[in-house]
């Protein structure tokens, strides 16, 4: 890419340089020849004024020298009227045509005494023409020197264009080279913490700005992608570590009970029943935990299952189900609207159910859980111990359990799953300390 850019830049600059030099040479040549033509025209005018009425003759024939005046002769239209002395300048049918008034005057290149010269043939009077000539060695030498100078300038320009094009390509693509090297290092080391450091439009390094150039914006987007990748890898590792930690206890209990039931002949019926009940309970816990992990692994809702869901009946169903699961808790449902939301009904039931279960878990016996639904928001409030300020930023993290909740049943995935389902449906789930005590969860629905 650097080579292609250098070649393209150098070619463009070289073509411009060659064009400018060619144009300069053409203008210089034209001006030199034009100055010689002006001298010939002035001399012809002077001859017409000083020699009016004279017949055909050679007026001056010493222009073979550089310092000599112009050669001059008067030529008739008819060859029979030529003077006895031969003409010094060449006479052609075009010369006779000018003398006869059949064509206009013209310039021509001739040779005088073995030297190049330029001649003007123009009308002198009735039936005659005047020819004046000057040596053009100096003009031709000037044109040749100008051509050589322009050739040197063009060559130097092309060479300089190549050097500057390569330097510009190397400098301009240096950020891309660093970007490529960073990407290759990340691919080789799998280290997503590496960042590429580029100056933005204001000279600071590592920033992102709307006025920055394309490479800087590319680097900013690349760094943002690396940040997302790093967060994803960190979250994945934390999820695996937390899941391993959470599974270790029930799996150990499962193995203990399984080994105990393997010696069933040594157990009393009561011991066997307790071991069987413990085994079934731990199997349910492990099954629930695995199902929760599978649900959390999903980033989007399957489009084939999305439908327009009325939240009023759905929340009422979830409240009735929670009353059956938590008979000691008073669920108070106060619908003030019946909004609709495109989504997966089963997932929305899981979202509302997790919020109700969390509220019931922390509610004191007989304490109320207040559920309110409006056209824009669903709120669930309990009257338990509430959320400590230091725990509030982490309540939706996977496997996070506050110190007050570690003695309660659950895996710490319910609220994380609830927020994921909310985001998948375009809603926003937040938690805060309720006025007067308890916790308040707000599910803000997306706008229509």
Secondary structure, 3 states (H helix, E strand, C coil): CHHHHHHHHHHHHHHHHHHHHHHHHHHHHHHHHHHHHHHHHHHHHHHHHHCCCCCCEEEECCCCCCCCCCEEEEEECCHHHCCCCCCCCCCCHHHHHHHCCCCCCEEEEEEECCEEEEEEEEEEECCEEEEEEEECHHHHHHHHHHHHHHHHHHHHHHHHHHHHHHHHHHHHCHHHHHHHHHHHHHHHHCCCCCCCCCECCCCCECCCCCCCCHHHHHHHHHHHHHHHHHHHHHHHHHHHHHHHHHHHHHHHHHHHHHHHHHCHHHCCHHHHHHHHHHHHHHHHHHHHHHHHHHHHCCCCCCHHHCEEEEHHHHHHHHHHHHHHHCCCCEEEEEECCCCEEEECHHHHHHHHHHHHHHHHHHCCCCCEEEEEECCCEEEEECCCCCCCHHHHCCCCCCCCCCHHHCCCCCCCCHHHHHHHHHHHCCCEEEEEECCCCCEEEEEECCCC
